[in-house]
Amino acid sequence: MAQENTSTGTPAPHPVPHALGGGHPAPPVPPAEPSPSAWGRVDEEGTVYVTTADGERAVGVWQAGSPDEGLLHYARRFDDLRTEVELLETRLESGAGDPKHALATATQLRDGLAEAAVVGDIAALNGRIEQVIAHAEKALASAKQEREEARAAAVVRKQALADEAEKLAAESTQWKAAGDRLRAILDEWKTVKGVDRKTDDELWKRFSKAREAFNRRRGSHFAELDKQRAGAKHRKEELIAEAESLSESSDWGETAGRYKDLMTEWKAAGRAPKDSDEALWQRFRAAQDKFFARRSAVFSERDAEFATNAQQKEELLVEAEKIDPAANLEAAKQHMRRIQDQWDEIGKVPRERIRELDGRLKAVQDAIKSAEDSKWRRTDPEAQARAAQFRERVEQFESQAAKARAAGDERRAKKADEQAAQWREWLEAAEAAIADR
């Protein structure tokens, strides 16, 4: 077996820790190189040497068998190291290995290679370990860069979320939508990782401050809204009290107008608290409905009465339209007075028939009045006197014309004829007026 040679101070072979640690089984060891003697030797005293670029180095003592067996033993130990390096290479290239762990293991192997109790191509193995270290360092640098890029992206994203939160806090009045968005921002915030603590704390303070500002502003808004709605409730209760007091009114026109005004005031009062606004409206509407139902019933009864009145007035009109004032004016006037008295006693008719019925009655009244005026004009003393005066003046100017013509004064005769003609025209007009009467 291998042991330390106390006479030469050459260390005995010792186990080399595996890169994967005690929790992982070592990979199978490939067979030793066919000629380990190319990289070492065993002297007559059993000291085992490995050949390096700097010369031979004693790695242990072999006294358990032949020199070839001793070299093979140390060559297999070399194979263990090489297998471990190959495993590190494979895991790094596949991406399955941890670069930091690989770097630490490879560094440990490289640092211990100068004293390793192995026989093999130390220089080649050292070169492969250096490649593993370079690969691991490159992977670590790449990972660091990715972390930095991810951190920068995370910072940018949280800055954007903080900016959005501050904008919502300062400007938005869409309280539900903005509140939902702030909650979504908080959920997303928790998923954004990799920001350094200092920056993360600063950004969190911005977001938290914005959220608190929004909550204060929203709270103030709803507090003011509650105040307004309490005022609206009080005002609507006043309107309801008046509406209910008017529901028994029989002053149909004025009360209906007031209900219209109350509706305008109701709309202007705004919304009461949600839990009472609908109940208030139902009370207000019930008072209106009660009044208008009563009015509708009265109007229906009145419309039936008015329809009967219209029928009675139609019957009177049939009688009135048969009156002939030209036949007997006084009898026509008396008949019309009796019809008028009956007409007034009948009372009102539907509004849409007033114009028609009154128009027909007025036509009869106008015919009687026209006959009466015509008779008066025919017997008017003033009209008769005026016609006589015109006749006298015509005769006077005709006489003057005859005398002037007999005296040979044609100029005076012509002038008198013109004056006579003018007065004759006036006489004819006066006589025509009397005849038309």
C-alpha positions in Angstrom: 0.0 0.0 0.0 1.0 3.7 -0.4 2.6 5.4 2.7 4.8 8.2 3.7 8.6 7.6 3.4 9.9 9.0 6.6 13.5 8.7 5.5 13.0 11.0 2.4 10.0 13.1 3.7 8.0 12.2 0.6 4.3 12.5 1.4 2.1 9.5 1.2 -0.8 9.5 -1.3 -3.9 11.3 0.1 -7.5 11.5 -1.2 -8.5 14.5 -3.3 -12.0 16.0 -2.6 -14.4 15.6 -5.4 -15.7 18.9 -7.0 -19.3 17.8 -6.6 -19.0 17.4 -2.8 -19.9 14.5 -0.6 -23.6 14.6 -1.7 -22.9 13.5 -5.3 -21.4 10.1 -6.4 -18.1 10.4 -8.2 -18.3 9.6 -11.9 -16.8 6.3 -13.1 -13.0 6.5 -13.4 -11.7 5.8 -16.9 -8.8 3.4 -17.3 -5.4 4.8 -16.7 -3.3 5.9 -19.6 -1.6 2.9 -21.2 1.9 4.1 -20.4 2.0 6.1 -17.2 5.7 5.7 -17.3 5.7 8.5 -19.8 4.9 10.9 -16.9 6.6 9.3 -13.9 8.7 6.6 -12.4 9.3 4.6 -9.2 12.9 4.4 -7.9 14.5 1.4 -6.2 13.5 2.7 -2.8 9.8 2.9 -3.9 9.6 6.7 -4.2 7.1 7.7 -6.9 8.0 10.7 -9.1 6.0 12.7 -11.6 7.7 14.5 -14.5 6.8 18.2 -14.9 8.1 21.1 -16.9 10.2 22.1 -13.9 11.6 18.5 -13.5 10.7 15.6 -11.4 8.7 15.9 -8.2 8.2 13.2 -5.6 4.5 12.4 -5.1 4.6 9.4 -2.7 6.0 6.0 -1.8 4.9 2.7 -3.2 5.8 -0.6 -1.4 2.7 -2.6 -2.0 3.7 -4.2 -5.3 5.7 -3.7 -8.4 6.7 -0.3 -9.7 4.3 -0.5 -12.6 1.4 -1.1 -10.2 2.6 1.9 -8.3 2.6 4.1 -11.4 -0.8 2.8 -12.4 -2.2 3.7 -9.0 -1.0 7.3 -9.2 -2.1 7.5 -12.8 -5.6 6.6 -11.8 -5.5 9.3 -9.2 -4.6 11.7 -12.1 -7.5 10.3 -14.1 -9.8 11.2 -11.2 -8.6 14.8 -11.4 -9.0 14.9 -15.1 -12.5 13.4 -14.9 -13.5 16.1 -12.4 -12.2 18.9 -14.7 -14.0 17.3 -17.7 -17.2 17.2 -15.6 -16.8 20.9 -14.8 -16.3 21.7 -18.5 -19.4 19.7 -19.5 -21.6 21.3 -16.9 -20.5 24.8 -17.8 -20.9 24.2 -21.6 -24.4 22.8 -21.0 -25.4 25.7 -18.8 -26.4 23.3 -16.0 -23.4 24.2 -13.8 -23.0 27.0 -11.4 -20.2 29.3 -12.7 -19.4 30.5 -9.2 -19.0 27.0 -7.8 -17.1 25.8 -10.9 -14.7 28.7 -10.6 -14.1 28.0 -6.9 -13.6 24.2 -7.6 -11.3 24.8 -10.6 -9.3 27.3 -8.7 -8.9 24.9 -5.8 -7.8 22.2 -8.3 -5.3 24.5 -10.0 -3.8 25.7 -6.7 -3.4 22.1 -5.4 -2.1 20.7 -8.7 1.5 21.6 -7.9 1.4 19.3 -4.8 -1.1 16.7 -6.1 0.0 13.1 -5.6 -0.7 12.1 -9.2 1.2 10.9 -12.2 0.1 12.3 -15.6 0.3 15.2 -18.0 0.2 17.9 -15.3 0.8 20.8 -17.8 -2.1 19.7 -20.1 -4.4 19.2 -17.1 -3.4 22.7 -15.8 -4.2 24.1 -19.2 -7.7 22.6 -19.2 -8.3 23.9 -15.6 -7.3 27.4 -16.8 -9.8 27.0 -19.6 -12.5 26.0 -17.1 -11.6 29.0 -14.9 -11.7 31.4 -17.9 -15.1 29.9 -19.0 -16.4 30.3 -15.5 -15.2 33.8 -15.2 -16.8 34.7 -18.5 -20.0 33.1 -17.4 -19.9 35.0 -14.2 -19.3 38.2 -16.0 -22.1 37.5 -18.4 -24.4 36.7 -15.5 -23.4 39.8 -13.7 -24.1 41.9 -16.9 -27.5 40.2 -17.2 -28.2 40.9 -13.6 -27.2 44.5 -14.1 -29.4 44.8 -17.2 -32.3 43.1 -15.3 -31.7 45.5 -12.4 -31.7 48.5 -14.7 -34.9 47.2 -16.4 -36.4 46.6 -13.0 -35.5 50.2 -11.9 -37.0 51.6 -15.1 -40.2 49.6 -14.6 -40.6 50.6 -11.0 -39.9 54.3 -12.0 -42.6 54.0 -14.6 -45.0 52.5 -12.0 -44.2 55.3 -9.5 -44.7 57.9 -12.3 -48.0 56.5 -13.2 -49.1 56.3 -9.5 -48.1 59.9 -9.0 -50.1 61.0 -12.0 -53.2 59.1 -10.9 -52.8 60.6 -7.4 -52.6 64.2 -8.8 -55.1 64.1 -11.7 -57.5 61.2 -11.8 -61.1 61.7 -10.7 -62.1 58.2 -11.9 -62.0 57.0 -8.4 -62.9 53.3 -8.9 -60.8 52.8 -12.0 -57.8 54.7 -10.5 -58.1 52.7 -7.2 -58.2 49.4 -9.2 -55.2 50.5 -11.2 -53.2 51.4 -8.0 -53.9 48.0 -6.6 -52.7 46.4 -9.9 -49.6 48.5 -9.8 -48.9 47.2 -6.2 -49.4 43.6 -7.4 -47.0 44.2 -10.3 -44.5 46.0 -8.0 -44.1 42.9 -5.9 -43.2 40.9 -8.9 -40.4 43.3 -10.1 -37.2 41.9 -8.5 -33.5 42.8 -8.6 -33.5 46.5 -7.6 -30.8 47.4 -5.1 -32.2 48.2 -1.7 -31.5 51.9 -1.6 -33.1 52.6 -5.0 -36.0 50.2 -4.2 -36.6 52.1 -0.9 -36.6 55.5 -2.7 -39.0 54.3 -5.4 -41.3 52.6 -2.8 -41.5 55.8 -0.9 -42.6 57.6 -4.1 -45.3 55.0 -4.8 -46.5 54.8 -1.2 -46.7 58.6 -1.0 -48.7 58.8 -4.3 -51.1 56.0 -3.1 -51.6 57.8 0.2 -52.2 61.1 -1.6 -54.8 59.5 -3.9 -56.5 57.9 -0.9 -56.7 61.3 0.9 -58.0 63.0 -2.2 -60.5 60.3 -2.8 -61.5 60.3 0.9 -62.0 64.1 0.8 -64.1 63.8 -2.4 -66.4 61.2 -0.9 -66.6 63.1 2.3 -67.7 66.2 0.4 -70.1 64.0 -1.7 -71.6 62.6 1.5 -72.1 66.1 2.7 -73.8 67.1 -0.5 -75.9 64.0 -0.5 -77.0 64.7 3.1 -78.0 68.2 2.0 -79.8 66.7 -1.1 -81.7 64.3 1.2 -82.8 67.2 3.5 -83.9 69.2 0.4 -85.8 66.3 -1.1 -87.6 65.7 2.2 -88.8 69.3 2.1 -90.0 68.8 -1.5 -91.8 65.6 -0.6 -93.6 67.4 2.3 -94.9 70.1 -0.1 -95.8 67.5 -2.7 -97.8 65.5 -0.2 -99.5 68.6 1.1 -100.6 69.5 -2.5 -101.9 66.0 -3.3 -105.4 66.8 -2.0 -105.6 70.2 -3.9 -108.4 70.9 -6.3 -106.8 73.9 -7.8 -105.9 71.9 -10.8 -104.1 74.4 -13.0 -102.0 76.1 -10.4 -101.1 72.9 -8.5 -100.1 71.1 -11.7 -97.8 74.0 -12.5 -96.3 73.8 -9.0 -95.7 70.1 -9.4 -93.8 70.9 -12.5 -91.7 73.4 -10.6 -91.1 70.8 -7.8 -89.8 68.3 -10.4 -87.3 70.9 -11.6 -86.2 71.6 -8.0 -86.0 67.8 -7.3 -83.5 67.4 -10.2 -81.5 70.4 -9.1 -81.2 69.0 -5.5 -78.9 66.2 -6.7 -78.5 62.7 -5.5 -79.3 61.7 -1.9 -77.4 58.8 -0.2 -77.8 55.6 -2.3 -79.6 53.8 0.5 -82.4 56.4 0.7 -82.6 58.1 -2.7 -84.9 55.6 -4.3 -87.2 55.6 -1.3 -87.4 59.4 -1.4 -88.2 59.3 -5.1 -91.0 56.8 -4.6 -92.6 59.0 -1.9 -92.3 62.1 -4.1 -93.8 60.3 -7.1 -96.6 58.8 -5.1 -97.7 62.3 -4.0 -97.7 63.5 -7.6 -99.5 60.4 -8.8 -102.2 60.9 -6.2 -102.9 64.4 -7.3 -102.9 63.7 -11.0 -105.1 60.6 -10.6 -107.6 62.8 -8.8 -107.4 65.4 -11.5 -107.7 62.8 -14.2 -110.9 61.4 -12.6 -112.4 64.9 -12.3 -111.4 65.8 -15.9 -112.9 62.6 -17.2 -116.2 63.4 -15.5 -116.0 67.0 -16.7 -115.2 65.9 -20.2 -118.3 63.7 -20.3 -120.4 66.7 -19.1 -118.8 69.0 -21.6 -119.5 66.5 -24.4 -123.2 66.5 -23.4 -123.1 70.3 -23.4 -121.7 70.4 -26.9 -124.5 68.1 -28.1 -127.1 70.5 -26.6 -125.4 73.5 -28.2 -125.4 71.8 -31.5 -129.2 71.3 -31.2 -129.5 75.1 -30.4 -127.4 75.9 -33.4 -129.6 73.9 -35.7 -132.5 76.0 -34.4 -130.6 79.3 -34.6 -129.4 78.7 -38.1 -133.0 78.6 -39.3 -133.8 82.2 -38.2 -134.5 84.5 -41.1 -134.0 88.2 -40.0 -135.1 89.4 -43.4 -138.6 88.0 -42.8 -139.1 89.5 -39.4 -136.2 91.3 -37.8 -137.8 91.8 -34.3 -139.0 88.2 -34.1 -135.5 87.1 -35.2 -133.9 89.2 -32.4 -136.2 87.8 -29.8 -135.6 84.3 -30.9 -131.9 84.9 -30.8 -132.0 86.3 -27.2 -133.8 83.2 -26.0 -131.3 80.9 -27.7 -128.4 83.0 -26.2 -129.9 82.5 -22.7 -130.2 78.8 -23.2 -126.6 78.7 -24.6 -125.2 80.4 -21.5 -127.1 78.1 -19.2 -125.7 75.0 -20.9 -122.2 75.9 -19.9 -118.8 74.8 -21.1 -117.9 72.4 -23.9 -114.7 70.5 -24.7 -111.9 73.0 -25.5 -111.3 71.6 -29.0 -115.0 72.4 -29.9 -115.3 75.9 -28.5 -114.1 77.7 -31.6 -116.3 75.7 -33.9 -119.5 76.1 -31.9 -119.0 79.7 -31.0 -118.2 80.5 -34.6 -121.4 79.1 -35.8 -123.5 81.0 -33.2 -121.6 84.2 -34.0 -122.4 83.8 -37.7 -126.1 83.8 -36.8 -125.7 86.8 -34.5 -123.8 88.7 -37.2 -126.5 88.0 -39.8 -129.1 89.5 -37.4 -126.9 92.5 -36.6 -126.3 93.1 -40.3 -130.0 93.1 -41.0 -130.5 95.5 -38.1 -127.8 97.9 -39.3 -129.2 97.9 -42.8 -132.7 98.8 -41.6 -131.3 101.6 -39.4 -129.3 103.1 -42.3 -132.4 103.1 -44.5 -134.3 105.1 -41.9 -131.5 107.3 -40.7 -132.8 111.1 -40.7 -129.3 112.4 -41.1 -128.7 110.4 -44.3 -132.0 111.6 -45.7 -131.3 115.2 -44.9 -127.8 114.9 -46.4 -129.3 113.5 -49.6 -131.9 116.3 -49.8 -129.1 118.9 -49.2 -127.1 117.5 -52.1 -130.2 117.5 -54.3 -130.9 121.1 -53.5 -127.4 122.1 -54.4 -127.6 120.3 -57.7 -130.8 122.1 -58.6 -129.3 125.4 -57.6 -126.2 125.0 -59.9 -128.4 123.8 -62.8 -130.5 126.9 -62.5 -127.5 129.1 -62.5 -126.1 127.4 -65.6 -129.5 127.9 -67.4 -129.6 131.6 -66.5 -126.0 132.2 -67.6 -126.5 130.4 -70.9 -129.7 132.5 -71.5 -127.7 135.6 -70.9 -125.0 134.4 -73.3 -122.4 133.9 -70.6 -121.1 130.6 -71.7 -118.1 130.7 -69.3 -120.3 131.1 -66.2 -122.7 128.5 -67.6 -119.9 125.9 -68.0 -118.6 126.5 -64.5 -122.1 126.1 -63.0 -122.5 122.9 -65.0 -119.3 121.5 -63.5 -120.4 122.4 -60.0 -123.8 120.8 -60.6 -122.1 117.6 -61.9 -119.9 117.4 -58.7 -122.9 117.7 -56.4 -124.9 115.3 -58.5 -122.1 112.7 -58.0 -122.3 113.2 -54.2 -126.1 113.0 -54.3 -126.0 109.7 -56.2 -123.5 108.3 -53.6 -125.8 109.4 -50.7 -128.9 107.9 -52.4 -127.0 104.7 -53.1 -126.0 104.4 -49.5 -129.6 104.8 -48.4 -130.8 102.3 -50.9 -128.3 99.7 -49.7 -129.6 100.0 -46.2 
